[in-house]
Amino acid sequence: MARRSTRPAPAQPKIEPKAAVAAARKTKTKAKAAPASRTTPEPAPIPSLSIPEPEAPSGKLATLLDLIGHSTGATTDELADATGWQAHTIRAALSRLRQRGFPIALVTDPDGRKAYRLDPKES
């Protein structure tokens, strides 16, 4: 004869279908929504896309712009003599002037002279 167990069977966890879980989550997020009495703010106006003309700098930057504004342009050595700056400082200043909107180009002449000029094509 076989003995019967008097212990109850272990309870199985209740598994809900995915659809029921998803529906329960949706109702929770709706409960957290903002109250209907609040009004939504109007979007900020979009600024105009016109590019402003760069302001003419003063001091040594004005000296740089004056020298590279000539038809022959100016080399790094000529700019260093005029400002007293080192070559890496001149290149950094020209880079910043480009970022401010000045059309500066490095041009190589037929004789091999490299000079910075204000690029008339971009202005």
Backbone bond lengths (Angstrom), bond angles and torsions (degrees), N, CA, C in turn:
res aa  C-N    CA-C-N  psi(-1)  N-CA   C-N-CA  omega(-1)  CA-C   N-CA-C  phi
1 M - - - 1.403 - - 1.525 111.84 -
2 A 1.295 115.52 140.44 1.459 120.60 -179.63 1.510 109.61 -96.19
3 R 1.262 115.27 142.04 1.466 120.06 179.56 1.508 110.81 -86.54
4 R 1.245 115.18 140.69 1.453 119.54 176.65 1.521 109.28 -94.21
5 S 1.326 114.36 143.75 1.455 118.84 178.64 1.521 108.60 -82.68
6 T 1.305 115.05 136.27 1.451 119.60 179.15 1.521 111.84 -95.05
7 R 1.294 115.60 -3.85 1.464 120.93 178.96 1.518 110.68 -78.30
8 P 1.335 117.74 139.83 1.459 117.91 177.24 1.537 110.28 -74.07
9 A 1.287 116.93 154.20 1.464 122.08 179.74 1.524 109.39 -68.54
10 P 1.343 118.23 146.63 1.466 119.97 179.99 1.535 109.81 -64.56
11 A 1.307 114.80 144.27 1.474 120.23 -178.21 1.518 109.87 -75.08
12 Q 1.301 116.90 134.08 1.464 122.63 177.92 1.530 108.54 -84.27
13 P 1.334 117.50 138.35 1.466 117.87 177.75 1.527 109.81 -66.96
14 K 1.304 114.82 145.13 1.451 120.19 -178.82 1.527 108.42 -79.63
15 I 1.315 116.90 123.02 1.461 122.55 -179.34 1.511 107.56 -105.30
16 E 1.340 115.34 120.00 1.455 119.68 -179.55 1.519 109.57 -90.97
17 P 1.324 117.97 147.72 1.464 120.09 176.41 1.529 110.48 -65.32
18 K 1.332 116.28 153.58 1.475 121.23 -177.85 1.523 111.94 -59.96
19 A 1.302 117.26 -34.80 1.461 120.27 -179.46 1.524 110.69 -63.57
20 A 1.322 117.13 -38.90 1.458 120.17 -179.77 1.528 110.37 -68.02
21 V 1.330 116.81 -38.26 1.464 120.67 179.05 1.524 109.65 -66.12
22 A 1.340 117.49 -43.55 1.458 121.12 -179.91 1.519 111.41 -63.66
23 A 1.329 116.90 -39.88 1.461 120.67 178.67 1.524 110.65 -65.16
24 A 1.327 116.72 -38.49 1.462 120.19 178.99 1.524 110.73 -65.56
25 R 1.324 117.57 -37.07 1.467 120.64 179.01 1.519 111.22 -68.19
26 K 1.333 116.95 -38.94 1.457 119.69 179.51 1.518 111.47 -62.97
27 T 1.305 116.93 -39.75 1.464 118.90 -179.35 1.513 110.50 -68.32
28 K 1.334 117.90 -31.48 1.465 120.11 178.87 1.525 110.63 -68.45
29 T 1.330 118.06 -41.74 1.465 119.75 -178.48 1.516 110.88 -70.64
30 K 1.327 118.25 -31.74 1.455 119.55 177.71 1.516 110.85 -67.70
31 A 1.305 117.33 -32.33 1.459 120.75 -179.73 1.526 110.59 -67.60
32 K 1.341 117.51 -27.29 1.461 121.51 -177.75 1.526 112.21 -88.87
33 A 1.309 118.27 -1.51 1.460 121.13 -176.83 1.525 110.04 -65.92
34 A 1.339 115.41 158.33 1.463 121.29 -178.51 1.525 109.63 -65.38
35 P 1.308 117.19 148.45 1.462 119.92 178.92 1.526 110.79 -61.83
36 A 1.314 116.44 151.35 1.455 121.92 -176.69 1.528 112.24 -71.14
37 S 1.335 118.46 -15.88 1.461 120.44 -177.52 1.528 112.50 -73.44
38 R 1.314 117.99 -19.60 1.466 120.89 178.95 1.519 110.10 -77.56
39 T 1.307 115.23 143.43 1.454 119.69 176.42 1.508 108.82 -100.45
40 T 1.305 116.25 147.56 1.456 119.75 178.84 1.520 108.78 -80.28
41 P 1.333 117.23 138.77 1.464 119.62 -179.09 1.524 110.21 -70.90
42 E 1.320 115.77 149.07 1.455 120.49 177.51 1.523 108.72 -74.52
43 P 1.338 117.30 146.16 1.462 119.01 179.51 1.524 110.95 -65.10
44 A 1.333 114.59 150.14 1.457 120.57 -179.63 1.530 109.45 -68.07
45 P 1.323 117.78 145.65 1.460 119.49 179.36 1.528 110.46 -66.50
46 I 1.314 115.74 144.69 1.458 121.10 -179.68 1.520 108.38 -82.50
47 P 1.356 117.20 127.27 1.463 118.80 -179.89 1.526 110.52 -67.99
48 S 1.317 115.60 155.07 1.458 119.96 -179.82 1.530 109.45 -66.67
49 L 1.309 116.28 151.12 1.453 121.35 -175.88 1.522 113.15 -95.63
50 S 1.322 117.66 14.34 1.457 119.49 178.33 1.522 109.29 -72.29
51 I 1.313 115.71 139.68 1.463 121.69 -178.29 1.523 108.28 -90.60
52 P 1.337 117.27 120.07 1.457 118.97 -179.13 1.525 111.11 -71.56
53 E 1.302 115.52 151.74 1.462 122.03 177.46 1.535 107.92 -71.30
54 P 1.356 118.70 133.33 1.456 119.60 -179.53 1.528 111.29 -66.12
55 E 1.316 115.13 143.98 1.467 120.14 178.39 1.517 109.59 -76.07
56 A 1.307 116.17 142.39 1.458 120.48 178.38 1.530 108.77 -74.57
57 P 1.336 117.43 123.19 1.460 119.64 179.67 1.524 111.07 -75.73
58 S 1.312 114.69 171.41 1.463 119.85 178.42 1.528 108.49 -121.21
59 G 1.309 116.45 173.95 1.455 121.72 176.88 1.522 112.07 76.37
60 K 1.323 115.72 -140.15 1.458 120.51 -175.84 1.527 112.06 -70.62
61 L 1.314 117.29 -28.19 1.469 119.06 176.40 1.528 110.23 -66.46
62 A 1.321 116.49 -35.32 1.462 119.97 176.16 1.525 110.23 -66.41
63 T 1.328 116.27 -35.91 1.465 120.61 177.02 1.523 110.12 -63.52
64 L 1.351 116.11 -43.46 1.463 119.96 177.78 1.529 110.96 -59.69
65 L 1.324 116.35 -47.20 1.462 120.05 -178.83 1.522 111.85 -64.31
66 D 1.319 116.53 -36.36 1.461 120.39 179.05 1.532 110.60 -64.80
67 L 1.337 116.25 -43.47 1.466 119.88 -177.80 1.532 111.81 -70.03
68 I 1.320 117.74 -40.21 1.464 118.44 -178.66 1.523 111.42 -81.17
69 G 1.328 117.03 -8.62 1.452 121.40 177.33 1.517 113.47 -78.11
70 H 1.328 118.02 -15.41 1.465 121.05 178.10 1.524 109.84 -68.05
71 S 1.316 116.56 159.85 1.469 120.22 -176.63 1.531 112.44 -64.39
72 T 1.347 116.94 -29.57 1.472 119.43 179.37 1.520 112.11 -87.86
73 G 1.311 117.56 -13.28 1.460 120.28 -178.22 1.510 111.43 76.78
74 A 1.326 116.99 -163.13 1.465 121.34 179.40 1.523 109.44 -147.99
75 T 1.322 115.35 140.22 1.464 120.29 177.40 1.529 109.55 -82.94
76 T 1.312 114.88 170.92 1.455 119.75 178.60 1.526 110.81 -63.16
77 D 1.334 116.57 -38.97 1.470 119.83 178.96 1.530 111.61 -64.35
78 E 1.330 117.43 -40.82 1.464 120.19 178.40 1.525 111.24 -65.35
79 L 1.321 116.20 -39.42 1.467 120.03 178.11 1.531 111.12 -68.28
80 A 1.335 116.94 -35.13 1.469 120.61 178.12 1.524 110.53 -67.43
81 D 1.310 117.64 -39.10 1.466 120.50 178.07 1.528 110.95 -65.10
82 A 1.318 117.02 -37.99 1.462 120.71 -177.05 1.529 112.50 -74.00
83 T 1.331 117.03 -33.13 1.467 119.57 -174.53 1.523 113.82 -105.69
84 G 1.312 117.35 -24.27 1.458 120.15 -175.36 1.526 111.96 83.53
85 W 1.323 117.18 9.02 1.463 121.73 -179.93 1.520 110.79 -89.56
86 Q 1.339 115.13 161.52 1.460 120.60 173.49 1.530 108.81 -83.39
87 A 1.332 115.53 165.86 1.467 120.90 -174.10 1.530 111.76 -61.35
88 H 1.332 118.28 -40.33 1.469 119.45 -177.88 1.533 111.19 -68.17
89 T 1.323 116.90 -29.99 1.466 120.37 177.39 1.524 110.44 -71.43
90 I 1.317 116.78 -37.08 1.465 120.83 177.97 1.526 110.16 -65.11
91 R 1.341 116.31 -45.01 1.469 119.11 179.16 1.524 111.22 -62.91
92 A 1.324 117.78 -38.31 1.466 120.94 178.07 1.529 110.97 -65.90
93 A 1.332 116.94 -40.97 1.464 120.69 179.35 1.527 110.71 -65.23
94 L 1.330 117.19 -40.56 1.459 120.33 178.01 1.528 111.06 -66.21
95 S 1.306 116.64 -36.36 1.464 120.81 176.86 1.530 110.92 -63.37
96 R 1.323 116.70 -42.55 1.464 120.99 178.12 1.530 111.47 -66.44
97 L 1.335 116.72 -36.54 1.461 119.59 176.93 1.532 110.54 -65.73
98 R 1.338 116.93 -36.90 1.468 120.03 175.71 1.522 110.36 -62.47
99 Q 1.330 116.67 -42.05 1.463 120.56 179.93 1.527 111.10 -64.53
100 R 1.308 117.01 -28.42 1.469 121.14 179.04 1.522 112.08 -81.92
101 G 1.345 117.65 -5.10 1.453 120.10 173.86 1.514 116.02 112.35
102 F 1.311 118.91 3.37 1.457 120.72 179.21 1.530 109.40 -83.79
103 P 1.337 118.02 129.78 1.475 120.84 -177.09 1.533 111.50 -82.36
104 I 1.313 116.95 84.85 1.461 121.95 -177.45 1.523 108.43 -101.19
105 A 1.342 116.22 133.24 1.463 121.32 -179.53 1.525 109.24 -130.93
106 L 1.325 115.58 145.96 1.459 122.10 173.45 1.518 106.80 -96.21
107 V 1.334 115.95 117.43 1.464 121.63 -174.02 1.519 108.93 -118.61
108 T 1.333 115.93 138.92 1.461 121.08 175.59 1.526 108.48 -102.01
109 D 1.336 116.11 123.29 1.461 121.85 178.75 1.534 109.32 -75.35
110 P 1.335 117.35 164.50 1.478 120.21 178.58 1.534 112.83 -59.88
111 D 1.334 117.03 -27.18 1.465 119.21 179.47 1.531 112.37 -85.26
112 G 1.329 118.80 3.02 1.461 122.50 176.20 1.519 114.29 95.46
113 R 1.302 118.88 1.54 1.468 123.22 179.82 1.524 109.39 -77.76
114 K 1.325 116.61 125.04 1.467 121.23 177.29 1.518 108.66 -97.42
115 A 1.316 115.20 123.54 1.458 120.02 -176.43 1.526 109.67 -135.19
116 Y 1.321 114.79 147.88 1.467 121.07 174.03 1.516 107.64 -89.27
117 R 1.341 115.63 135.82 1.457 121.22 179.62 1.515 109.29 -138.80
118 L 1.323 114.89 155.99 1.461 118.99 168.59 1.514 106.66 -76.20
119 D 1.315 116.45 122.58 1.457 122.03 -174.14 1.529 109.18 -79.46
120 P 1.351 118.28 111.94 1.464 119.59 -177.95 1.530 112.32 -70.83
121 K 1.343 119.15 -19.60 1.463 121.87 -178.78 1.534 110.80 -66.26
122 E 1.336 117.11 -37.50 1.454 121.65 -174.88 1.521 112.94 -85.96
123 S 1.316 118.61 -19.24 1.469 119.60 -175.94 1.497 112.61 -88.62
